[in-house]
Amino acid sequence: MTPIVALVALILDALLGWPDALYRRIGHPVTWLGRVISALEARWNRGRHRFAKGAAASLCAIALAAGIGAALQSLLGLWIAGVLAWPLVAGRSLHDHLRAVAVPLRAGDLPAARKATAMIVGRDVSQADTPALARASIESLAENASDGVIAPLFWAALAGLPGIAAYKAINTLDSMIGHRNDRYEQFGKFAARLDDAANWIPARLTAILFALAAGANRAKAWRTARRDARAHRSPNAGWPEASMAGALDIRLSGPRVYGTRIADEPWLNAGAPDPTAADIDRALALYRRAVILCGLTLLPLVLLT
């Protein structure tokens, strides 16, 4: 009955998020994982055989997270495991971060919108105009809907608390060491490839959920995902982003700035108009409907298992 773990976590996250008071008191499980990963990286990311060392470090972090999750689930049962899985779903937080962009952007306050957007994307938005800020935030919503919501719920439904804990370890490893630079190219390669594998099914499920939630645009959303997703630099992120673009009839991706480098990315749903501030609200509405659909899908799984 591990789908109950996913459903309980989803409901608690939707109702409560991760309260600031709780964060100030005990932090967050992802930050705890981050400390473990930082310690392993500092000790092992040196000398020769960095790929093997990175793979060993990744497996240690994943085994630790999954082992603790399995022990707690066995000891406390599935309902409490769902409560413990609650902070590993980031649906409410993602929604709040996007609203923090939408509100100042609607008011024409570009400095505040740029500051809020910089909190959720890695690209340089210091000179971004309204369409660029709207694109960046909607792309972040689409990608993180998969990585931060649907993927954790998928692995929780499949394997309970150890499943979602292992997934969050993989995802945190990728965000910390899965970078293509001199320091992490070899050490983080295993983690990056593992993250791609762990997100392969959830990314496509997210695209399907966006399409189902798109109403009259559902066929266009799925058609856009199938046509454009593979043009994306990521094997997974293109699916939810392209589906979102088709659902809202806007274009996403395209050229963007990372530090001093301009990444000439292809457009998703090319030929459609640029998004506006109002499209962020439409994207959030689509996201809410998709998450509700996910919950409704989990419910019969809970009742039947």
C-alpha positions in Angstrom: 0.0 0.0 0.0 2.9 2.4 -0.6 0.7 4.8 -2.7 -0.7 6.0 0.7 2.7 7.4 1.5 2.5 9.5 -1.7 -1.1 10.6 -1.1 -0.5 11.6 2.5 2.7 13.6 1.6 0.8 15.3 -1.2 -2.1 16.4 0.9 0.1 17.7 3.8 2.3 19.6 1.4 -0.8 21.2 -0.4 -2.3 22.2 3.0 0.9 23.3 4.9 3.9 23.5 2.6 7.0 23.4 4.8 6.3 26.0 7.5 9.1 28.6 8.1 8.9 28.0 11.9 9.6 24.4 11.3 12.4 25.2 8.9 14.0 27.5 11.5 13.8 24.9 14.2 14.9 21.8 12.4 15.9 22.8 8.9 14.8 20.5 6.0 15.7 16.9 5.0 17.3 18.2 1.7 19.7 20.4 3.6 20.6 17.4 5.8 21.3 15.4 2.6 23.3 18.4 1.3 25.6 18.3 4.3 26.3 14.6 3.8 27.0 15.1 0.1 29.3 18.1 0.8 31.3 16.1 3.3 31.7 13.2 0.8 32.6 15.5 -2.0 35.2 17.4 0.1 36.9 14.1 1.1 36.7 12.2 -2.3 36.7 14.7 -5.1 40.5 14.8 -5.6 43.3 12.9 -7.2 42.7 10.1 -9.7 39.6 7.9 -10.5 37.2 10.8 -9.8 34.4 9.1 -11.7 34.6 6.0 -9.5 34.9 8.1 -6.4 31.9 10.1 -7.4 29.8 7.0 -8.1 30.8 5.6 -4.7 29.9 8.9 -3.0 26.6 9.0 -4.8 25.7 5.4 -3.8 26.7 6.0 -0.2 24.3 9.1 0.0 21.5 7.2 -1.7 21.9 4.1 0.4 21.9 6.2 3.6 18.7 8.0 2.6 16.9 4.9 1.5 18.1 2.9 4.5 16.9 5.5 7.0 13.6 5.7 5.1 13.2 1.9 5.1 13.9 1.6 8.8 11.4 4.4 9.7 8.7 2.9 7.5 9.2 -0.5 8.9 9.1 0.8 12.5 6.3 3.4 12.2 4.1 2.1 9.4 2.9 3.6 6.1 0.7 6.4 7.4 3.5 7.9 9.5 5.9 7.3 6.6 3.6 9.5 4.6 4.0 12.2 7.2 7.7 11.8 7.1 7.7 12.0 3.3 5.7 15.3 3.4 8.8 17.7 3.3 10.2 15.8 0.3 7.3 17.1 -1.9 7.8 20.7 -3.0 4.5 21.5 -4.6 3.4 24.4 -2.3 6.8 25.9 -2.3 7.0 25.9 -6.0 3.6 27.5 -6.3 4.6 30.3 -3.8 7.9 31.0 -5.6 6.1 31.5 -8.9 3.5 33.8 -7.3 6.4 35.8 -6.0 7.4 36.5 -9.6 3.9 37.0 -11.0 2.8 39.7 -8.5 5.6 42.3 -9.2 5.6 41.5 -12.9 1.9 42.2 -13.2 2.6 45.5 -11.4 5.4 46.4 -13.7 8.0 46.2 -11.0 10.9 44.6 -13.0 13.6 44.9 -10.3 11.4 42.9 -7.8 10.4 40.4 -10.5 14.0 39.9 -11.5 15.0 39.3 -7.9 12.2 36.7 -7.5 13.1 35.0 -10.7 16.8 34.8 -9.8 15.7 32.7 -6.8 14.4 29.9 -9.0 16.6 29.9 -12.2 20.3 29.6 -12.9 20.4 32.0 -15.8 21.3 35.7 -15.6 18.1 37.7 -15.4 19.6 41.0 -14.3 18.6 42.7 -17.5 15.7 40.5 -18.5 12.5 42.1 -19.8 8.9 41.0 -19.0 8.7 38.2 -21.7 12.1 36.8 -20.6 11.1 36.8 -17.0 7.8 35.1 -17.8 9.5 32.5 -19.9 12.1 31.7 -17.3 9.6 31.4 -14.5 7.1 29.2 -16.4 10.0 27.0 -17.6 11.1 26.6 -14.0 7.5 25.8 -13.0 7.2 23.1 -15.7 10.6 21.5 -15.0 10.2 21.6 -11.2 6.7 20.3 -11.3 8.3 17.1 -12.6 11.5 17.1 -10.4 10.0 18.5 -7.2 6.4 17.1 -7.2 5.5 14.3 -9.7 8.9 12.4 -9.5 8.9 12.3 -5.6 5.3 11.2 -5.6 6.0 8.6 -8.3 8.8 7.0 -6.3 6.8 7.3 -3.1 3.9 5.5 -4.7 6.2 2.8 -6.1 8.5 2.2 -3.0 7.2 4.2 -0.1 9.4 6.3 2.1 12.7 4.6 1.0 11.7 5.3 -2.6 11.1 9.0 -2.2 14.1 9.4 0.1 16.4 7.7 -2.4 15.0 9.9 -5.2 15.6 13.1 -3.2 19.1 12.0 -2.6 19.6 11.4 -6.4 18.1 14.8 -7.2 20.1 16.6 -4.6 23.3 14.9 -5.8 22.6 16.1 -9.3 21.9 19.7 -8.2 25.1 19.8 -6.1 27.7 17.8 -8.2 26.1 17.1 -11.5 27.7 20.0 -13.3 29.8 20.1 -16.4 32.8 22.0 -15.2 36.4 21.2 -14.2 35.5 20.4 -10.6 32.5 18.1 -11.2 32.7 16.8 -14.8 34.0 13.4 -13.7 33.0 13.3 -10.0 29.4 14.2 -10.7 28.8 12.3 -14.0 27.4 9.2 -12.4 24.9 11.3 -10.3 23.8 13.3 -13.3 23.1 10.2 -15.4 21.3 8.5 -12.5 19.1 11.6 -12.1 18.3 11.4 -15.8 17.2 7.8 -15.4 15.2 8.5 -12.2 13.3 11.3 -13.9 12.7 9.6 -17.3 9.2 8.3 -16.5 8.1 11.2 -14.2 9.0 13.8 -16.8 6.7 12.2 -19.3 4.0 11.6 -16.8 4.1 15.3 -16.0 3.7 16.2 -19.7 0.7 13.9 -19.8 -0.8 15.5 -16.7 -0.3 19.0 -18.2 -2.0 17.9 -21.4 -4.9 16.3 -19.5 -5.3 19.5 -17.5 -5.2 21.8 -20.5 -8.9 21.5 -21.4 -9.5 22.4 -25.1 -5.7 22.6 -25.7 -5.0 19.0 -24.4 -4.3 17.7 -27.9 -2.0 20.6 -28.8 -0.1 20.2 -25.5 0.6 16.6 -26.1 1.4 17.2 -29.8 3.9 19.9 -28.9 5.5 17.7 -26.2 6.0 14.8 -28.7 7.3 17.2 -31.4 9.6 19.5 -29.5 10.7 17.7 -26.3 13.7 16.0 -27.9 15.1 19.4 -29.1 15.7 20.4 -25.5 19.2 20.1 -24.0 17.8 17.8 -21.2 16.5 14.3 -22.0 13.6 15.0 -19.5 12.9 18.7 -18.9 11.7 19.2 -22.5 8.7 17.1 -22.0 6.9 19.1 -19.3 8.2 22.4 -20.7 6.9 21.6 -24.2 3.6 20.3 -22.9 3.2 23.5 -20.9 4.0 25.7 -23.9 1.4 23.9 -26.0 -1.2 24.0 -23.3 -0.8 27.8 -22.9 -0.1 28.5 -26.6 3.1 30.3 -25.8 6.7 29.8 -26.8 9.3 28.7 -24.2 13.1 28.1 -24.0 15.1 29.9 -26.7 18.4 31.9 -26.1 19.3 32.7 -22.6 22.4 34.0 -20.7 24.4 31.9 -18.1 27.1 34.2 -16.7 29.2 35.3 -19.7 27.9 32.6 -22.0 24.8 32.8 -24.3 23.1 29.5 -24.7 21.3 29.4 -28.0 18.6 27.0 -27.1 15.8 26.0 -29.6 12.3 27.3 -29.1 9.6 25.1 -27.7 6.3 25.7 -29.6 8.1 28.1 -32.0 5.9 30.6 -33.7 3.6 31.1 -30.6 3.7 34.4 -28.8 6.0 35.2 -25.9 4.4 34.8 -22.5 3.2 37.7 -20.4 2.8 38.2 -16.7 -0.8 37.0 -17.0 0.5 33.7 -18.5 2.3 32.9 -15.2 -1.1 32.9 -13.5 -2.4 30.7 -16.3 0.6 28.4 -15.8 -0.1 28.2 -12.1 -3.7 27.3 -12.7 -2.7 24.6 -15.1 -0.1 23.3 -12.5 -2.8 23.2 -9.8 -5.1 21.2 -12.0 -2.3 18.8 -12.9 -1.4 18.2 -9.3 -5.1 17.6 -8.4 -5.2 15.0 -11.3 -2.1 13.4 -9.8 -3.9 13.1 -6.4 -7.0 11.7 -8.0 -4.9 9.1 -9.7 -3.3 8.1 -6.4 -6.6 7.7 -4.7 -7.8 4.6 -6.5 -4.3 3.1 -6.1 -4.6 3.5 -2.4 -8.1 2.0 -2.3 -7.2 -0.9 -4.5 -3.9 -1.9 -2.7 
